Amino acid sequence: MCLDRGSADVQQFSQWLLEVGHGQNMVDNAQIRLPEHMRVNNMESLIESIYPDVHVNPPPPPEYFLNQMILAP
């Protein structure tokens, strides 16, 4: 896994992902417990954290989105 070669933060995230994959970090109703730093209060905050400065004028070039993504099953 390429995350193993990253910084301490990347390695910590990698470990968290592995634990989630093994069914750990769950609350009683089988929901995943997200660390506080992964939480946002609203949709605008989510978009801004994933795509900073996406609302600038002119908009970013298409290549901008190659390095920003949301991982989902």
Helices and strands as residue ranges (DSSP letters): G 2-5, H 8-21, G 36-38, H 43-50, G 62-67
